[in-house]
Amino acid sequence: MNVQVGNLVVLGASYLIVHIISSYFEKKTDESTGLSIDFIHYMLLGYFSSSLWMLIIVLTVLYELFKYNFVTFIKHGIMKVLTGKFAGLITGMLLHYKFPMRINLLKMLRRATLEL
């Protein structure tokens, strides 16, 4: 498996776990907290899976369309929802361009679980 695809899977799964846990424990959602979590998540995606940026954008738009229905998504404002995420993605890609490292998160996760 390609290293960046493995990184995408690990970061996507960790985001879903964090999102499910935070939505379970928080009755009120705070837009600023959600935006900062999304920014950090997409910055990590941009850094660890920088060559898959087009796939990340397509999956993000599909996820947001699934999360909201299409009419609510248009009313809520497409750019309002996606701006923080895409800013994080671009920031991560720029960081990867400036400080390139090839890190295999899936391999690190497997090694960490074997040591337990």
Protein Blocks (a to p, Z undefined) as FASTA:
>chain_A
ZZklmmmmmmmmmmmmmmmmmmmmpmbdcfklmmmmmmmmmmmmmmmmmmlmmmmmmmmm
mmmmmmpcfklmmmnopklmmmmmmmmmmmmmmmmmmmgcdddfklmmmmmmmmZZ
